[in-house]
Amino acid sequence: MVAGYTAPDTDDGPASGQLAHTKSTGSGVIVDPAGFIMTNAHVVEGAVSVKALVGRTDSAGTRFQAFRTFSARVLGVDHDSDLALLKIDAPGLQSLQFAESDDVAQGDLVLALGSPMNLRNSLAMGVVSSPARAVSDDDPILYLQTDAAINQGDSGGALVDINGRLIGLSTFIVSKSGGSEGIGFAIPSDVVKNVYRQLRYEGIVRRGTLGIYVQNITSSLAKGLDLPVDTGVVVADLDENGPADLAGLKRRDIILSANGKPIETPRQFADAVVRRSIGVEVAIKVRRQNEVLSLTAKIASQTPRADRLEALVSPAKNLVPRLGVFCLEIDDRIIRLMPDLRRHYGLLVAARAPDGVAPFIDLRPGDVIHQVNNAPIALFDVFRAKIAGFSPGDPVALQIERNGRLQYVSFEIE
């Protein structure tokens, strides 16, 4: 059970930067006996309170007995992959072993576990409809598609092979009725494992890149560039001194394979990078005119995106109740995302809550608070305590930075 805040599902909700109260349920997978659980980011979106119900079996491990309830902490969220890491303090847990999702094939038998419609400890059987399904141009992940029944409440649940190994995390369905119609999608275990390790040991997920742009080869493109083939993937551009450039790749090279897997589309090549960790080497085979070359490029870290600040927010820790805003301390992570800040201290307004005076004062997501009544502010706890210490009617003047300009926001405490 998850209770917290999330953006309202209205046309003006996300744009207003205001969060609404919400309650939801979902599923998760214990990936380490120490109590680490992976689930979907949308399951714990804006969570303030998370309760984890963990199933218990008999001593032989064959018969289900009961659920135990634990308080769970959200250790990290990665919105790009829709994954989140939770931690519970519980002894004697059993965890699922990761399988290599690259080895999954069309037609493989799979089992989907979860809590559809809040029906706990449910299991459905099906097959892998596609081991690498692209769902949109903006999403680099190639999902596992399955006809195993996945419904509301199954998000974050395990998709396992017939040996009980984790091959994916159930994430969403395509449906006209709102229920399972046999078109369900799971995040591959290779992606889950990569995100899990980064969230656990680094607290944030860094995306990998080879500094290369590839595109589909068409008949006209092949004729215009005098390429030896008229299908496949060609290198259109390279970052100077990027991993691919340093590995020896060149424009007009035709990508044949990555880590031994044939590459037929740009999405397949992007997926080969997404699934790997920073620093891992990728073996790339290319065709250059009539010559076939084997090259090795090392995955580097992408520059963090400023529109992913919400991934750093923990509503339980970052809410200023009296103002109804969620704030983040300006630290090295924020500075990397917002390098043009005039001052490297203060509090970043990440979102607004439905409570407090935020709807009535001119504080917006993206603002950075530098001072309260002429007093510099750098620590969140100090800011929250200072606001809590004001009496009704007291004047407050906040110096903020907005779009590179310093200005003041003033109001009286309700």
N, C-alpha and C positions, 0 to 999 in steps of 0.2 A: 504494500500500500504506500503510495506516494502522495504527500500533501505539500503544496507550495504555491509558486507563482509561475505563470506562463503568459505569453502574448495572447490576447483574445483573438479568436478566429473571426475577425471582421475586416472590412475593407480598410478601415482607418486604424486598426489595432496596432500592427507592427510599426506603422509610420508615426504613431503618437508616442512611442517609447514607453507605454504604460503596460504593466503586468497585472494580470487578474488572478484571484485565488482559484485553485484547481485541486482536484483529487483524481487519482488514476491508479490502475493496477497494470502489472506486466509480469514478465518472466525474466529469468536470469540463469547464468551458468557459473558454477563454482569451478574456477580454473586453477586454484591452488588450495591445498588443505589448510593453509593458514587463514582462510576466510576471504580470499579475493574473488569477487564476482564480476563477470562481464555482463552487460545488458545494453539496450539501446539508449542513446542519448535522449530520444524523445520520451522514453519511459520516465526518466528522472528530470525532465525539463523544469527548471526553476524550483527544484525540491528544497523544502525546508525540513521535512520529516520523512524518513524512509524506513519502512519496516520490511524485513526480509523473512519470509516463511520458508524454512528449510525442511525438506522431507526427511523422515527417519525410517530406516528399515530394521528388520530383526538382525540378530548376530550373524546369520548366514548371508545377509544382504539380498535375500530373495523375496521377502514379504514386506510390503509397506505397512508401517504402523501409525505414524502421526506426524504432525508438523510442529516445529519449534519456531518461535518468533524471536527475532533479534533486531535491535536497532542497527541500521546500516549508515555508514558515512560515505558520501560521494567524494572519492579521491581525485577524480578527474573526468572531464567531458571533452569529447572530440566531435564537433558538429559535422565536420566534413565527411567523416565515415559513419556518423550516427551511432557512435559507441561511447560507453561510459564505464568507469571502473568503480566498484563499491567495495567496502571492507566491513566485515562483521567480526566480532570477537567471539569465536565459538571453537571449542576443541573437537578433535576427532572427526573432521569433515572429510568427505570423499570428493575428489575432483575428477573432471573429465580430461582425458588425454587428447592433445591436439593431433589431428591427422593432417596430412599434406593435401590441401584442397586442390593443388595442381594435379594430383593423381585421380581426382574424381572424374568419372566418365558418364556420358549420357546413358540412362537406363539403370544405373546403380540403384539398389534398394536403399531407402533412407527412412529414418524415424524422426518425427517432429514432436518435441515435448514442450509443454507449456500449461497455461491456465486460460483456455479460451472461454470467454464470457464468464470469467471468475470460477470456472470449473477446474479446481486444482488437480495437479498430478494427472493430466490428460496426455494421451499418446496417439499419434496418427501415423500411418504408414503410407509410403508412396515411392516414387522413383525420381531420379534426377531428370528433369525435362530438358535442361540445358546446363552444361557446366560453366558457361561463360556468357551470360546474357547482359547486353548493354540496354539500359532503360532510358537514358537521356544523354544529350550532347554535353551537358554540364557536369555529369557524374562520371569520374574516371574509373569507378569500380565496375568490374564485370561480376555480376551476381550469380549465385547458384539458383536456378529456377527449379521448382519442384511442384508436383501435384499433391503432395501430402497436405492434409487440411491444416491451414493456418488461419486463425481468426483473431478478433480483437481480444487482447490479453495474452496472446502468444508472443508478442514482440519481445525480443531479447532471449527467447527460449532456444534450446539446443536443437540443432539438426545434426543427427549422428548417423554414421554408417552402420552396417550390420554387425560390426565388432564393437559398437558402443563408443567409438572415437568421435570427437567433435570435428565436423567438417564445415560447419557454418552456424551463424546466429540468425534465426528467423527475424525478419525486419518489416516487410510490408507485403501487401497483396494487390492484385489488380482485380477489381470486382465491380459489376454493375449493381449487384444486390446489396453490397456492403458486407457479405459473408464470403466464405471460401467458395471459389468456383474452380479450384484446381490450378490457380496461377499464383503461386507464392514465391517469394524471393528471400534469400539468406545471404548475409555477408560472408564471404569465404573465410575459412579458418586462418589462412595465411595473413589476411588483413587484420583479423581479430587479434592474432598473436602479436603482430607488430605493434598495434595500438596499445594492447595490454602492457607490453614491456615498457613502452615509452611513458605511458601514464603512471605506471608503478614506480619506475626508477628516475624519471625526469619531471613528471608532473604536467607535461605538455607534449603534444605530438608535433614533431617536425616532419614536414613533407619532403620526400626525396625528388631530385631532378637530375637529369643528365645534360641539361642545357641544350636541348635539341628540339626542333619542330619538324614533324613529319606529316605527310598528307597522302591521301589515296592517289594512286596512279590511274589516270583515265586514258582512253584511247587517244584523245587529242593531245593530252599532256605528253604521252609517250612519243607521239609523232613529232611534236614541237621540240622536244628535248633530245630526240634521237635515242630514246632508251631502248634497251634490248628486249623489254617485256612491256605489256600494256595493262597489267594488273599488279596489285601489291601495294607496297608503301615506299615512298621515296623521301630522302632527307631534303627538306626545303631550306632550312636555316639552322645555324649553330651559334651558341653564345661563345664569343671570343674567350679563349682560355677556360671554357667550361669543360666538364668531364668528357663529353663526347668529342669535343675539339682536341683535347689533350690525348684522347685515345686514338686519334687518327682518322675519325670519320670526316667525310667531306660532303658538301652539297651534291645532290644528284646520286649519292649512294642509294642503292635499293636494299632495304632491310629484309633479310631472308629469315632470320630467327633470333630469338633472345633467350638465353639460357637453355638452348636446345629445343625450344618450342617454336614452331613455324609462326611467322607474323604475316597476317593477310590484311589487317586493318590498323589504322592509327590507334584505335581503342585498345587493341590487344597489346600494342607496344606500351601505351601508357599504363595499362594494368600490370605489365611486367615490372614497371618501376614502382608503382603504388604499393605493391605487396612486399617490397624489400625495404630493409632498414638502411639508415644513413651509413655510408662507409662500405656497404656490400658491393662486390664486383658483379657486373653483368656481362656475360659473354655474348657478344653480338656478331652475327655473321652477315656480311654485306656482299653485294655484287657491284663491282665498279667496272663499267663497260663489260668486258668479257672475262674479268678476273674475280674470283671469290676470295674474300679476305676474312680472317677471324680476328676480331679486336676485343679488347676488354676495357670497360669503362667503370669507374667507381662512382656510386651514387653520392651526390652532394646534397646539402640542405637547401631548401627553398627559402627565400626571404619571407618571413611571417607576414600574413595579411592583416591589415588594420581592421577589417570588418569581422574579425573573429575574436574580438575582445570578450564577447559574451561567454566564450568557452572558459574564461578564467573566473567567472562569477560563481560564488557560492552564496545563495540567498540567505542561508543560515548565518553566515559570517559577515556579509556585506550590506545588510539592510540598516539604514538609519531610520528607525520607526517614526520619529517625530516629524521628519520631513517627507518620509515615504519615497526615498531614493536608495538605489543600490550603488555603492561606491567602491572603487578599487584604488589601492595605494599605487602611486607612480613608482615603479621599480624598473629593473633592467629589462624585464619582458615588455612592459608597456612602452619604454623608451625605444626598444627595437621596432615596435609596431607603429609608434608615433614619433619619428626622429625629429620632427620640426617643432616640438614643444619649446616654448621660450624659456621655461623653468623646469628643471628635472626634479621637482618635488610637488606634492599636492595630492588631491584625490580626484580620480576620474569618475564622473557620473555615467554609470553603465546603463541604467534603466530606471523607470519610475514604477512605484507600486500604487495600488488603488487607494491605500490609506495615507494619512498625513497631508501636508499642505502642498506637496509637489504639483498637483494640478492647478494650484492658484498662484504659484510663483514661477518666474521665468528661468527654471533650471531645465536643461535639455540633455539627453544622452549625448556624450561626446564632450560636454563641458568639463573643464578641469578647475577645481576649487583650490586656490592658492592661499587665501587668507579669510579669517573670520573676525570681523571688527578690528582690522589692522594687525591681528595676530597670525603669523605664518602657520600653516597647517600642513603636516607631512604624514601623520599617522592616523589610521582609520579610528582606532579606539579613542584617541584624543578628540577627534572631531565629533564622534558620536556622543561622548561624555559632555563635551562643551555644549552641544545642541540640547542635550537632555537637561543641562543645568540652568537653562534660561527659564525665566518665569513668564507667565502669560502677559503679553503686552510689551515685552522687551524687544528693542529694535535689533535687527541682525543685518549686517552688510557683508556680503560675500564678494571677494575679489575672484573673478573667474577668468579663464582664458577660453575664448571661443573663436575657432577658425583663425588662430594666430593673433587675435586681438585681446587685450586686457580690458575688462569692463566690470561693473558692479551690479549685483543683484541684491536688492534690499526688501525687507518685509518685517512684519511684527509677528512674534510668536502667538499662535492662537491660544 
